Amino acid sequence: MTRVQLDARRLLCPLPVIRTQERVEGMAAGDVVEVLCTDPGARHDIPAWCRVNGHQVIDIEERGDELVITVQVGEAT
C-alpha cells in the first residue's frame, strides 16, 4: 500500500477535486492519498467525488485553517 500527500492548499473549487483525481490516476486500490486543503468547499466536494468514483473517505481532520482529507483509492471502474 502506498501513502502519498497532495498539497491542494490555496486552490479553490474545483481545483482540489481535479488535483485529487489526477493524483489518484494510476494508483492501486487500497492506496491512500492525504489531501491538504484550505478551500472549505473541499469538505463536501471531495467526498462527493469519492462516492461517484468508488473511493472512500477515511478521515477529515481540521488543522487550524487547513483540512486534511484522507482518501483510500477504490477499485478501477
C-alpha positions as CSV (number, residue, x, y, z in Angstrom):
1,M,0.0,0.0,0.0
2,T,1.3,3.4,-1.0
3,R,0.5,6.5,1.1
4,V,1.1,10.0,-0.5
5,Q,0.3,13.5,0.4
6,L,-1.2,16.0,-2.1
7,D,-0.9,19.8,-1.5
8,A,-4.0,21.4,-2.7
9,R,-3.7,24.4,-0.3
10,R,-4.6,27.8,-1.7
11,L,-6.6,26.2,-4.6
12,L,-10.3,27.0,-5.0
13,C,-13.1,24.8,-6.3
14,P,-12.9,22.8,-8.4
15,L,-9.1,22.5,-8.4
16,P,-8.8,20.4,-5.2
17,V,-11.0,17.8,-6.7
18,I,-9.3,17.9,-10.1
19,R,-5.8,17.6,-8.4
20,T,-7.1,14.7,-6.3
21,Q,-8.5,13.0,-9.4
22,E,-5.2,13.5,-11.3
23,R,-3.2,12.1,-8.3
24,V,-5.4,9.0,-7.9
25,E,-5.0,8.0,-11.6
26,G,-2.5,5.2,-11.8
27,M,-2.7,4.4,-8.1
28,A,-3.7,0.9,-6.9
29,A,-6.8,0.0,-5.0
30,G,-6.1,0.4,-1.3
31,D,-3.5,3.2,-1.7
32,V,-4.1,6.3,0.3
33,V,-4.0,10.0,-0.6
34,E,-3.9,12.7,2.1
35,V,-5.2,15.9,0.5
36,L,-4.2,19.1,2.2
37,C,-6.8,21.8,1.5
38,T,-7.7,25.4,2.5
39,D,-10.9,25.7,0.5
40,P,-13.8,24.9,2.9
41,G,-15.8,23.6,0.0
42,A,-13.4,20.6,-0.4
43,R,-15.0,19.2,2.8
44,H,-18.1,18.4,0.7
45,D,-16.7,18.3,-2.9
46,I,-14.0,15.6,-2.4
47,P,-16.4,13.2,-0.5
48,A,-19.0,13.7,-3.3
49,W,-16.3,12.9,-5.9
50,C,-15.3,9.8,-4.0
51,R,-18.9,8.5,-3.8
52,V,-19.3,8.9,-7.6
53,N,-15.9,7.3,-8.4
54,G,-15.8,4.4,-5.9
55,H,-13.2,5.8,-3.5
56,Q,-13.6,6.1,0.3
57,V,-13.0,9.0,2.6
58,I,-11.2,7.6,5.6
59,D,-10.9,10.8,7.6
60,I,-11.5,14.6,7.5
61,E,-9.4,16.4,10.0
62,E,-9.2,20.2,10.7
63,R,-5.7,21.6,11.4
64,G,-6.2,25.3,12.0
65,D,-7.3,26.8,8.7
66,E,-6.5,23.6,6.8
67,L,-8.4,20.4,6.1
68,V,-6.7,17.1,5.7
69,I,-8.9,14.7,3.8
70,T,-7.7,11.1,3.7
71,V,-8.9,9.1,0.7
72,Q,-8.5,5.4,0.1
73,V,-8.4,4.6,-3.6
74,G,-11.1,2.2,-4.7
75,E,-11.2,-0.4,-7.5
76,A,-10.8,0.8,-11.0
77,T,-14.1,1.1,-12.9
